[in-house]
Amino acid sequence: MAKERDELLDHSYDGIREYNNPLPRWWLWLFYGTILFAMFYIPWYFLGYGLTGPQEWQQEVSEAAKQAPAATPSAGAPQPAGTSTAAVAPAPPRDAATLAAGKEIFAANCVPCHGPQGQGLIGPNLTDNYWLHGNTFADIQNTIVNGVPDKGMIAWRATLGPAKIGQVTAYVMSLKGSNPPNPKPPQGTLSKD
């Protein structure tokens, strides 16, 4: 293929003259190929033959749910978001070793938002009888497992694991009624117990 010569065009703009540099043929064929591809690709999705991203995701989730064995949740295991843990969650352990382990986990992860005594800083006060997401063992555990993304609390499921989540949940429950100095004002709904 012979190289095309650059030609100087007849017009001038502010004393600048322009060359006519044609695009390489391989680039033009690639460009035409993308147009041809789009002529088939776009109607495929507009006519509903192809799946959109969210539709593919939903299909994969439903297939995975069919393939997963019917697991029965173990006692104290964190539950997925939106599921009730009331029937699964055991009574909170009150032994000193569990509460001490929960206190260490709380100090390492929860103090920046809830304060060293659970009095609330950025996060809510954990020592009063007002709760934003429920005050039962199952409710607290579900909040820790799934977090509250719209309020800035991350889901601790992957970081802590079931045993540590159970321990920190028991510790948070033990904070109720502890009356620390300078508590954050009440938020949420007054619990009856």
C-alpha positions in Angstrom: 0.0 0.0 0.0 1.5 3.3 -1.1 1.8 6.0 1.5 -0.5 8.9 0.7 1.2 12.2 0.4 0.2 15.0 2.7 -1.4 17.8 0.8 -1.5 21.4 1.8 -5.0 22.8 1.8 -5.9 26.1 0.3 -7.3 27.9 3.3 -5.3 29.7 6.0 -6.4 30.7 9.6 -4.4 33.4 11.4 -1.5 32.6 9.1 -1.6 28.9 9.8 -1.9 26.6 6.9 -3.4 23.1 7.3 -2.2 19.8 5.9 -4.7 17.1 4.9 -3.5 14.1 6.8 -5.8 11.1 6.0 -6.4 8.6 8.8 -4.7 5.2 8.4 -6.8 2.6 6.6 -6.5 0.1 9.5 -8.0 2.7 11.9 -10.9 3.4 9.5 -11.7 -0.3 9.2 -11.6 -0.7 13.0 -14.0 2.3 13.3 -16.4 1.0 10.7 -16.3 -2.4 12.5 -17.3 -0.9 15.8 -20.3 0.8 14.1 -21.3 -2.5 12.5 -21.0 -4.3 15.9 -23.1 -1.6 17.6 -25.8 -2.0 15.0 -26.4 -5.6 16.3 -25.4 -5.2 19.9 -27.7 -2.3 20.9 -30.9 -3.8 19.4 -30.1 -7.1 21.1 -30.6 -5.4 24.5 -33.4 -3.0 23.5 -35.5 -5.9 22.2 -34.9 -7.9 25.4 -32.9 -10.8 24.1 -29.8 -10.0 26.2 -29.7 -9.7 30.0 -28.7 -6.4 31.6 -26.1 -6.3 34.4 -28.7 -6.3 37.2 -30.7 -9.1 35.5 -27.5 -11.3 35.2 -26.7 -10.7 38.8 -30.2 -11.7 39.9 -30.0 -14.8 37.8 -26.6 -15.8 39.3 -27.9 -15.2 42.9 -31.0 -17.4 42.3 -28.8 -20.1 40.8 -26.4 -20.0 43.7 -29.3 -20.2 46.1 -30.6 -23.3 44.4 -27.1 -24.9 44.5 -26.3 -24.0 48.1 -27.2 -26.7 50.7 -30.1 -25.8 53.0 -28.0 -24.7 55.9 -29.5 -24.4 59.3 -28.0 -21.5 61.2 -26.1 -22.4 64.3 -26.8 -20.7 67.6 -25.3 -17.3 67.8 -24.2 -17.3 64.1 -24.8 -13.9 62.4 -27.8 -13.8 60.1 -28.0 -12.2 56.7 -29.5 -8.7 56.3 -33.3 -8.6 56.5 -33.7 -11.9 58.3 -35.1 -12.3 61.7 -32.6 -13.8 64.2 -35.1 -14.0 67.1 -35.7 -17.7 66.8 -32.0 -18.5 66.3 -30.1 -16.3 68.6 -29.4 -17.8 72.0 -29.8 -16.0 75.3 -26.7 -13.7 75.7 -23.9 -15.4 77.7 -23.2 -13.6 80.9 -20.0 -15.3 82.0 -17.0 -13.1 82.8 -14.7 -14.6 80.1 -17.2 -13.8 77.3 -17.8 -10.2 78.6 -14.1 -9.6 78.9 -13.5 -10.8 75.4 -16.4 -8.7 74.2 -15.0 -5.6 76.0 -11.6 -6.1 74.2 -13.3 -6.3 70.8 -15.4 -3.3 71.6 -12.3 -1.3 72.7 -10.5 -2.2 69.5 -13.3 -1.5 67.1 -16.3 0.3 68.5 -14.8 3.1 70.8 -14.2 5.7 68.0 -18.0 5.9 67.3 -19.6 4.7 70.6 -17.1 5.9 73.2 -15.1 4.0 75.7 -18.1 3.4 77.9 -20.7 3.1 75.2 -21.9 6.6 76.0 -22.1 7.5 72.2 -19.9 9.9 70.2 -20.6 9.7 66.5 -22.7 6.6 67.0 -25.6 6.3 69.4 -25.5 5.9 73.1 -25.5 2.1 74.0 -26.2 2.6 77.7 -29.7 4.0 77.7 -33.1 2.4 76.9 -33.4 4.1 73.5 -32.5 2.0 70.5 -32.5 2.8 66.8 -32.4 -0.8 65.5 -33.8 -2.9 68.3 -32.6 -3.9 71.7 -32.8 -7.7 71.8 -29.7 -9.9 71.5 -30.8 -10.8 67.9 -31.4 -7.1 66.9 -28.0 -6.0 68.3 -26.3 -9.0 66.6 -28.0 -8.3 63.3 -26.9 -4.6 63.5 -23.2 -5.6 64.1 -23.3 -8.3 61.4 -24.8 -6.1 58.7 -23.9 -2.7 59.8 -25.9 0.4 59.1 -24.3 1.8 55.9 -26.5 4.9 55.7 -25.3 5.9 59.1 -21.6 5.0 58.5 -21.4 1.8 60.5 -19.7 -0.9 58.5 -20.7 -4.6 58.5 -18.5 -6.5 60.9 -19.4 -10.0 59.5 -16.2 -10.5 57.6 -13.9 -8.8 60.1 -15.0 -10.4 63.3 -16.6 -13.7 62.6 -19.4 -15.4 64.5 -17.7 -16.0 67.8 -16.4 -12.5 68.3 -19.7 -11.0 67.1 -21.5 -13.1 69.8 -19.0 -11.8 72.5 -19.3 -8.1 71.5 -23.1 -8.4 71.3 -23.1 -9.8 74.9 -20.8 -6.9 76.0 -23.1 -4.3 74.4 -26.1 -5.8 76.1 -24.2 -5.6 79.4 -23.8 -1.8 78.9 -27.5 -1.1 79.3 -28.2 1.0 82.3 -24.5 1.6 83.2 -25.0 5.4 83.2 -21.6 6.7 82.1 -20.7 10.4 82.4 -21.6 12.7 79.5 -23.9 10.3 77.6 -25.1 11.3 74.2 -28.8 12.3 74.2 -31.3 9.5 73.6 -32.0 8.5 70.0 -34.5 6.0 68.6 -37.4 4.2 70.3 -37.7 3.7 74.1 -37.5 0.0 74.9 -39.9 -1.4 77.5 -37.5 -3.7 79.2 
